[in-house]
Amino acid sequence: MASSRSQHRVPINSMASEDGGRGGGSNGSSSSVPNSLAEDDGITAILLRFNVAETKTFKFLLLHLTFVDVENSALEGRYRLPPPEIKDIVDTPPLPALSFSPQRDKILFLKRRALPPLADLARPEEKLAGIRIDGQCNTRSRMSFYTGIGIHHLMEDGTLGPEKEVHGLPDGAKINFVSWSNNGQYLSFSVRIEEDEEDCSSGKLRVWVADVETGKARPLFQSPDICINAVFDNFVWINDSTLLVCVIPLSRGKPPKKPLVPSGPKIQSNEQQNVVQVRTYQDLLKDEYDADLFDYYATAQLVLASLDGTVKEIGFPAVYTSIDPSPDQKYILITSTHRPYSYIVPCGRFPKKVDLWTTEGKFVRELCDLPLAEDIPIAFNSVRKGMRSINWRADKPSSLYWVETQDDGDAKVEVSPRDIVYTQPAEPLDGVEPEVLHKLDLRYGGISWCDDSLALVYESWYKTRRVRTWVISPGSMDVAPRILFDRSSEDVYSDPGSPMLRRTHAGTYVIAKVKKENNGGTYILLNGSGATPEGNIPFLDLFEINSSIKERIWESDKEKYYETVVALMSDQNDGDLDIDQLKILISKESKTENTQYYLQSWPEKKVSQITDFPHPYPQLAALQKEMIRYQRKDGVQLTATLYLPPGYDPPKDGPLPCLVWSYPGEFKSKDAAGQVRGSPNEFPGIGPTSALLFAVLSGPTIPIIGDGEEEANDRYIEQLVASAEAAVEEVTRRGNEDRTLWEATNTYVEMSPFMSANKIKKPILLIHGEEDNNPGTLTMQSDRFFNALKGHGALCRLLVLPYESHGYAARESIMHVLWETDRWLQKYCVSNSTNVNENVDASKEDEVKALNTPGSKAVAAGGGSAETDNEPEGLHSGRRSLL
């Protein structure tokens, strides 16, 4: 279950794309011919000059000369800006994130900056044990941050009071890790400022606290030398006046220096002939020096710090990875990692030790000390041996629970049960063994706690897509567990929803029980996405847990709006919720109206609007959006969202080039693959790497189906081509695979674009982050693919973005990607712009490309993806002629 410390964060569906402070300048249109292309988009310059030419001869001459200039310019290694209309959309100021107080009477507006400048990404970073560390800040590198905090009272009528700015912060403060005290009277957060070359501690994070009533902020520690070590965990409220903080040990010196001459060769051995299969993890430790550097930056000292200035150390410095106080504030669950480290797996698989301490700083006992886990099989659902998922029960003062595998962590081993869930008090009596709470035949997936009479246990199995929900009575072992739901995770139409959780006074989250007048049933609230053949229609059901009878008490508007239930707002008091006093937070949006938040109260179901955010890009308010349905040749039903430019009239304007943005998904069932996902009424929020050009076919379903014992990837190319042909033509990307190259050689060869480089005849644009740390997508793959294409004379271009990872973050990078995409589509997608395809073999297997609608003779491939998602947000803008 999610940590109680992050449950009241409400994300705003908006992008952070304000100017990050780096130069960019404008390249606005002008009726005169520009003297230089240095500040202009090359293609825009072509169109401008072409329009001012008055004779056919002059047109031809000027166009020829301009293309020469543009091609020379396009090879220059400098950052470019897309056309101003695109640039303005990407530079739209971001909306704030929201955070509600535990008592639901105040809201924080967490203000965000724009896209970061490339200089932020260029900061030195250490790549150690699978993570990237900013050594100056002693935290993970490339952290985003808030620039300010605004406090609003939520009035009785649902409106917001005037904003009170948190003040007293240093100029240019970068804010992270904002959290409420349980009583809602204080905020804690970290603050860092730009480095000062004369101050070795500048740039590091310090803990600050703010009084919510006054907005006055101050440092928690009086000494400026006490800084946070945020490589793993950071700080947490122990009670309303005390925080537990991971700090940099005051005794720490300077970083270890790399020896000029190594002490010996790098040796790895498997003389025991163990079977060890690992994925292509990035940024691993390479030698003993790296291990020492990891220890240097990751080692922290735990400190109890009170608001009155009292400071007390707990334990000794160690590589602490997690700190979790018990609900009753008496104990702390402390997880650490230690040597021996590994050169082939990331730090999550290093030896793991879990200890129990009191909040007074007294060691209680060791729960486990797990060895290095280099041998976890690569098959899906394989896990680590020993105790895992060790947590506090959310409904008890200080009871622990955890899971232990019975198959040695190997998903290929057939055994029953496969997982066992145990529970035990923090300080059990001598000789009392842990209690078996539940046995599972699939892989454990979590627990939603309520009380001694009710908890929901989840299990799943990836290979069959089976998911089950069990009802158990934790306090009554004589009550037999029973299955509440048993379904396929792919079948979104049958999804009953998830239980709504309420916040307890201890700051944990438990299943909200609801009481009805004159009714003794056990009711909970199920919040669902409501997938239907017409699109998602979210709902809230009142569900009787014993009879499974449900009553729909709320449902999203079906005609114009897309609404979702975000959180309960009537859970200030412990105990069952009265249905007639129910209050929920709702988000509401439409095709043309951006997301706003509302309160809805029972029994009248009165609705009050909380926010009134402006339209982030009013120039696209008339963007046309339609959910379309079509069929693959094997009968599988497919869907996609089609975006057309504002004012586009097909009979008048003719066909447009169409860019398809999608990602294949694996399915076990044809029926499930054809189900509709998403809503036609969702607001088209535009991300910084969205394709803001032409018509866009966003998220066309590309199901890769593996019926029965067949693996989905066995017919990957065949099904991908069939799906892409049904959408318009073909898009090729890479799928997931849990078999090794030696177990499925033909599948790997057939799926590899590299092995088909000699067949690719269409123009192809490759874009990759130079510092990509995603397993399986090494930057060298694009380098080698490009060289293979070039070796066969293919029309291709490779763009490698300095300092960028798997997703692109810097303003300069994102703007340049859009410039490259615009240039490529203009040159090879716009009808009659080039004859590049005149002698190209039209064979289906030759085409690795993005797509064009009828009337366009060339195609292109390109684009980047969001950092935290496999599927980029394909929410895009308009026609080039209107830009």
Secondary structure, 3 states (H helix, E strand, C coil): CCCHHHCCEECCCCCCCCCCCCCCCCCCCCCCCCCCCCCCCHHHHHHHHHHHCCCHHHHHHHHHHHHHHHHHHHCCCCCCCCCHHHHHHHCCCCCCEEEECCCCCEEEEEEECCCCCHHHHCCCCEEECCEEEECCCCEECCCCCEEEEEEEEECCCCCECCCEECECCCCCCEEEEEEECCCCCEEEEEEECCCECCECCCCCCEEEEEECCCCEEEECCCCCCCCECECCCCEEEEECCEEEEEECCCCCCCCCCCCCCCCCCCCCCCCCCCCCCCCCCCCCCCCHHHHHHHHHHHCEEEEEEECCCCEEEEEEEEEEEEEEECCCCCEEEEEEECCCCCCCCCHHHCCEEEEEEECCCCEEEEEEEECCCCCCCCCCCCCCCCEEEEEECCCCCCEEEEEEECCCCCCCCCCCCCEEEEEEECCCCCCCCCEEEEEECCEEEEEEEEECCEEEEEEEECCCCEEEEEEECCCCCCCCCEEEEEEECCCHHHCCCEECEEECCCCCEEECEEEECCEEEEEEEEEECCCCCCCCCCEEEEEECCCCCEEEEEECCCCCEEEEEEEECCCCCCCCEEHHHCEEEEEEEECCCCCEEEEEECCCCEEEECCCCCCCCHHHCCCEEEEEEEECCCCCEEEEEEEECCCCCHHHHCCCCEEEECCCEEECCHHHHCCCCCCCCCCCCCCCCCCCCCEEEECCCCEEECCCCCCHHHHHHHHHHHHHHHHCCCCCCCCCCCCCCCCCHHHHHHHCCHHHHHHCCCCEEEEEECCCCCCCCCHHHHHHHHHHHHHCCCCEEEEEECCCCCECCCHHHHHHHHHHHHHHHHHHCCCCCCCCCCCCCCCHHHCCCCCCCCCCCCCCCCCCECCCCCCCCCCCCCCHHHC
